[in-house]
Amino acid sequence: MVSGNREQRWFWGTLVLSSVSIIALVFAFWELVENHYFRDLNYVSLHYLYISRGVASSLLLAAWAAWFVLRQRRHAEAELRRSHARYHGLLEASPGAVVLFDRSFRVAEWNAAAERLYRFERAQVVGQTLPTVPPQRQAELDALMQRVDKGESALDCETQRFDRAGKLIDVQLSLQAYQERHHEYYLEVTSDISERVRMREMLLEVEKLTSMGKMAAGTAHHLNTPMASLLLRVQMMRDRAGNDGFAHDLEQLESTIGFCQQFIRRLLDFSRRPALQKEPQAITPLIEAVLGFMGPSFASRQAQVTTNLSGFDCKVYAESNQIETLFIILLSNALDAISPGGKIHVRCLREDDNLRIELSDTGGGISDADRERVFEPFFTTKPPGKGTGLGLAIARNIVSDHGGQLQLRSAPGVGTTAEILLPVVSPVRPQEVAP
């Protein structure tokens, strides 16, 4: 404002001084001409001469003033255009989504970053009601506007906004008042922090899983001793039973307790992070053991499980616990994917020096967008509370540690096939088995 008054005073001062100078020059020049050429004129002629001098001076002065004013106006307009271009350039170059709106939430400005973030074109929103505020966040925005009206700051607030598709976006928002002549606006600057929020949730999930792991390790440690005692008692009962009708049931109970004891050992080993102890392992018995362990789960979902494992005396260099964990993860995912009565098929194929294991299900499949992320830690397509998103990431690490590859083939509405490729360490003599 002070700069504007100074420029205005300079303008009028320059105009007045230049006008006075022009009039003085005109009159001085006219006096010289009159004294040199018109000294002998009569009164009437001199009268008209003075009138013509005044008219000429006025015209010249008016022309000068008009030129000066127009020149200043063109200069001011050029400066205004440069200022507008600079303002618009800065607005468009801003990395944050800038939205200018009034008290009635009518949008007055919308920059390129806002177009990219919210997917609304500028022409679609300018002059319209702000379309990005979710109903559940309206009260929060009203409170921020009240804070700004009181002169308080509203910076770096985490909130959510809608995009054109109706998707909620986690954003960091700063709001401040903006005065333009007789209009009051609010300037909202937002930036996408979805990745930051996701990483924070991942860290919280890791912390939770770490705590759960410690609890599981403690529980496994306390269960190990009574489980060993229980297994010993069952073995003693089986020895006393001999060959009567309970011997087979006791043998099954002993096998089940042994599996539970082995599972407890796995929890303890997992908490201690032991080094892998690989040795040649037959894959078929491991798959059959996991299928037997998961039998009750399959029965509860009425899943139709079929296998094609016969004829493959194939061994891979592996750690049995890790391989069993791999199949538990993949079969559990298949079981979660199918509807009651769905089908799961497991088969082995020999391909040169590799063993291919395929686990197929008739579930809903995986979309193309999700298939690119299914191996990311903590990414899951299951409903909240149904999964941690770590299963496939762990499965791929297990296969990679064994020198193999894990891939998924899936189509929405058709099902999913997990393909495991592991290098073999012994010759295979396959029989002819129909695929």
CORQUI-V295046 format. One record per run of one state. SS is the DSSP state (2 for helix, 1 for strand, 0 for the rest). FROM is the first residue (numbers start at 1). LEN is the number of residues. If there is no record, write none. Layout:
BEGIN
[[SS | FROM | LEN] [SS | FROM | LEN]]
END
This chain:
BEGIN
[[0 | 1 | 1] [2 | 2 | 36] [0 | 38 | 5] [2 | 43 | 51] [0 | 94 | 3] [1 | 97 | 6] [0 | 103 | 3] [1 | 106 | 5] [0 | 111 | 1] [2 | 112 | 7] [0 | 119 | 3] [2 | 122 | 4] [0 | 126 | 3] [1 | 129 | 1] [0 | 130 | 5] [2 | 135 | 15] [0 | 150 | 4] [1 | 154 | 9] [0 | 163 | 5] [1 | 168 | 13] [0 | 181 | 2] [1 | 183 | 10] [0 | 193 | 1] [2 | 194 | 48] [0 | 242 | 5] [2 | 247 | 26] [0 | 273 | 6] [1 | 279 | 4] [2 | 283 | 11] [0 | 294 | 1] [2 | 295 | 6] [0 | 301 | 3] [1 | 304 | 5] [0 | 309 | 6] [1 | 315 | 4] [0 | 319 | 1] [2 | 320 | 18] [0 | 338 | 5] [1 | 343 | 9] [0 | 352 | 2] [1 | 354 | 8] [0 | 362 | 6] [2 | 368 | 4] [0 | 372 | 19] [2 | 391 | 11] [0 | 402 | 3] [1 | 405 | 7] [0 | 412 | 3] [1 | 415 | 10] [0 | 425 | 11]]
END
